[in-house]
């Protein structure tokens, strides 16, 4: 009986040690997420053909959206709404950046993406590049995306993309500061951007 109790106490102490270790690890991960820039380093191409890296998201507070030019509703709606919010919160365009990253780089060249965006807004810049690099970057920013055939019987034919529809908000150090959901109340969205500027 005494041996059993000793074994039981050793097991309890070991379990407590594991729980403490896990708690410290999770806390450290959350702190790193809060303290360091969100996402991963990348080297892609801006809509003007110039190289662009994660440093662009760290120059000033940033609204970041992932989408594609063949998107029927979510992307053009989000671009239109984001344009209005940015103009309202930052009329002269000096305090907030806006970026649109294509999750369909096979079809969205930087030039095409730039034409698509400029039809809707002058406040958001497009980002594309080699497909493998773009998709690696999107995964690093925890973005969901999936190619979906328009016709299930023709998996190699025309397709659309399922993807995360939220706008990511990053502070002037590139740290994650929240999101604006698709369909967000406009007043709430504006308030979030105002808070982002205030830091």
C-alpha positions as CSV (number, residue, x, y, z in Angstrom):
1,X,0.0,0.0,0.0
2,X,2.9,2.4,0.9
3,X,4.6,1.6,-2.4
4,X,1.4,2.3,-4.3
5,X,1.0,5.7,-2.6
6,X,4.6,6.6,-3.5
7,X,4.0,5.7,-7.1
8,X,0.8,7.7,-7.1
9,X,2.5,10.8,-5.7
10,X,5.4,10.5,-8.2
11,X,2.8,10.3,-11.0
12,X,0.9,13.3,-9.6
13,X,4.2,15.3,-9.4
14,X,5.2,14.3,-12.9
15,X,1.8,15.3,-14.3
16,X,2.0,18.6,-12.5
17,X,5.4,19.2,-14.1
18,X,4.0,18.4,-17.6
19,X,1.1,20.8,-17.0
20,X,3.5,23.6,-15.9
21,X,5.7,23.0,-18.9
22,X,2.7,23.1,-21.3
23,X,1.3,26.2,-19.7
24,X,4.7,28.0,-20.0
25,X,5.1,26.9,-23.6
26,X,1.6,28.1,-24.6
27,X,2.1,31.4,-22.8
28,X,5.4,32.0,-24.5
29,X,3.9,31.2,-27.9
30,X,1.1,33.7,-27.3
31,X,3.6,36.4,-26.2
32,X,5.7,35.8,-29.3
33,X,2.6,36.1,-31.4
34,X,1.7,39.4,-29.7
35,X,5.3,40.8,-29.6
36,X,6.6,39.7,-33.1
37,X,5.4,40.6,-36.6
38,X,2.4,38.4,-37.7
39,X,3.0,36.0,-40.5
40,X,6.2,34.9,-42.2
41,X,9.0,36.6,-44.2
42,X,8.3,36.7,-47.9
43,X,9.6,38.1,-51.2
44,X,6.8,38.7,-53.7
45,X,5.9,41.2,-56.4
46,X,3.8,44.4,-56.0
47,X,1.3,45.4,-58.7
48,X,3.8,47.9,-60.1
49,X,6.3,45.0,-60.8
50,X,8.6,46.0,-57.9
51,X,9.7,43.5,-55.2
52,X,7.8,43.6,-51.9
53,X,8.5,41.9,-48.6
54,X,7.0,41.7,-45.2
55,X,8.7,45.0,-44.3
56,X,5.8,46.7,-46.2
57,X,3.4,45.5,-43.4
58,X,5.6,47.1,-40.7
59,X,5.9,50.7,-41.9
60,X,2.6,51.8,-40.6
61,X,-0.8,50.3,-39.5
62,X,-2.0,48.0,-42.2
63,X,-5.3,46.5,-43.5
64,X,-4.5,43.2,-45.3
65,X,-6.9,41.2,-47.4
66,X,-6.4,37.9,-49.3
67,X,-8.6,37.3,-52.4
68,X,-8.6,36.9,-56.1
69,X,-9.7,38.7,-59.3
70,X,-12.2,36.1,-60.4
71,X,-14.0,36.4,-57.1
72,X,-17.7,37.0,-57.8
73,X,-18.8,38.9,-54.6
74,X,-16.7,38.8,-51.5
75,X,-13.5,40.4,-52.9
76,X,-15.0,43.3,-54.9
77,X,-17.4,44.0,-52.0
78,X,-14.5,44.0,-49.5
79,X,-12.4,46.2,-51.7
80,X,-15.2,48.7,-52.2
81,X,-16.0,48.9,-48.5
82,X,-12.3,49.0,-47.4
83,X,-11.8,51.9,-49.8
84,X,-14.6,53.9,-48.2
85,X,-13.4,53.1,-44.6
86,X,-9.8,54.0,-45.4
87,X,-10.8,57.3,-47.0
88,X,-13.0,58.1,-44.0
89,X,-10.4,57.2,-41.3
90,X,-7.3,58.4,-43.2
91,X,-8.4,61.0,-45.8
92,X,-4.9,61.9,-47.0
93,X,-3.6,58.3,-47.0
94,X,-0.6,58.9,-44.8
95,X,-1.5,56.9,-41.7
96,X,-2.8,53.5,-43.0
97,X,-1.6,51.0,-45.7
98,X,-4.0,48.7,-47.5
99,X,-2.8,45.5,-49.3
100,X,-4.6,42.8,-51.4
101,X,-2.7,39.5,-51.7
102,X,-3.9,37.2,-54.5
103,X,-4.5,33.6,-53.4
104,X,-4.9,32.7,-57.1
105,X,-1.4,33.7,-58.5
106,X,-1.8,31.3,-61.4
107,X,-4.3,33.7,-63.0
108,X,-3.5,36.9,-61.1
109,X,-0.3,38.4,-62.4
110,X,0.8,41.6,-60.5
111,X,-0.3,43.7,-63.5
112,X,-3.7,42.1,-63.8
113,X,-4.2,42.4,-60.0
114,X,-3.2,46.1,-60.2
115,X,-5.8,46.8,-63.0
116,X,-8.5,45.0,-61.0
117,X,-7.8,46.9,-57.8
118,X,-7.4,50.3,-59.4
119,X,-11.0,50.0,-60.9
120,X,-12.2,50.0,-57.3
121,X,-9.7,51.9,-55.1
122,X,-6.6,54.0,-55.0
123,X,-5.9,53.1,-51.4
124,X,-5.0,49.4,-51.7
125,X,-2.0,47.9,-53.4
126,X,-1.9,44.4,-55.0
127,X,0.6,41.7,-54.3
128,X,1.2,38.5,-56.3
129,X,4.2,36.5,-57.6
130,X,5.3,33.0,-58.2
131,X,2.5,30.6,-57.1
132,X,4.6,28.5,-54.8
133,X,5.9,31.6,-53.0
134,X,2.5,33.3,-52.7
135,X,0.8,30.2,-51.3
136,X,3.6,29.7,-48.8
137,X,3.2,33.3,-47.7
138,X,-0.6,32.9,-47.4
139,X,-0.2,29.7,-45.3
140,X,2.3,31.6,-43.1
141,X,-0.4,34.2,-42.4
142,X,-2.8,31.5,-41.4
143,X,-5.1,32.1,-44.4
144,X,-7.5,29.3,-45.5
145,X,-7.7,28.9,-49.3
146,X,-8.7,26.0,-51.5
147,X,-9.1,25.6,-55.3
148,X,-12.7,24.4,-56.1
149,X,-13.6,23.1,-59.6
150,X,-16.7,24.9,-61.0
151,X,-17.7,21.5,-62.5
152,X,-17.1,18.5,-60.2
153,X,-17.0,16.3,-63.3
154,X,-14.1,18.4,-64.7
155,X,-11.6,18.8,-61.9
156,X,-9.0,20.2,-64.3
157,X,-11.3,22.8,-65.8
158,X,-12.4,26.2,-64.6
159,X,-12.2,26.8,-60.9
160,X,-13.0,29.2,-58.1
161,X,-11.3,29.7,-54.7
162,X,-12.6,29.3,-51.2
163,X,-10.7,31.6,-48.9
164,X,-10.6,33.5,-45.6
165,X,-12.8,36.6,-46.1
166,X,-11.6,38.7,-43.1
167,X,-9.4,41.8,-43.4
168,X,-6.4,41.3,-41.1
169,X,-5.4,44.4,-39.1
170,X,-1.7,44.8,-38.3
171,X,-0.1,47.6,-36.2
172,X,2.9,49.6,-37.3
173,X,5.2,46.9,-36.2
174,X,3.4,44.3,-38.3
175,X,1.8,42.7,-35.2
176,X,-1.6,41.1,-35.4
177,X,-4.2,43.6,-34.0
178,X,-7.5,42.0,-35.0
179,X,-9.8,41.5,-38.0
180,X,-12.7,43.1,-39.8
181,X,-15.1,40.3,-40.7
182,X,-16.9,40.1,-44.0
183,X,-20.2,41.9,-43.6
184,X,-19.0,43.7,-40.5
185,X,-21.1,46.7,-39.4
186,X,-19.5,49.7,-41.1
187,X,-19.4,51.8,-37.9
188,X,-17.6,49.0,-36.1
189,X,-15.1,48.6,-39.0
190,X,-14.3,52.3,-39.0
191,X,-13.9,52.2,-35.2
192,X,-11.4,49.3,-35.5
193,X,-9.4,51.2,-38.1
194,X,-9.4,54.4,-35.9
195,X,-8.2,52.3,-33.0
196,X,-5.5,50.8,-35.2
197,X,-4.1,54.3,-36.0
198,X,-4.2,55.3,-32.4
199,X,-2.2,52.2,-31.5
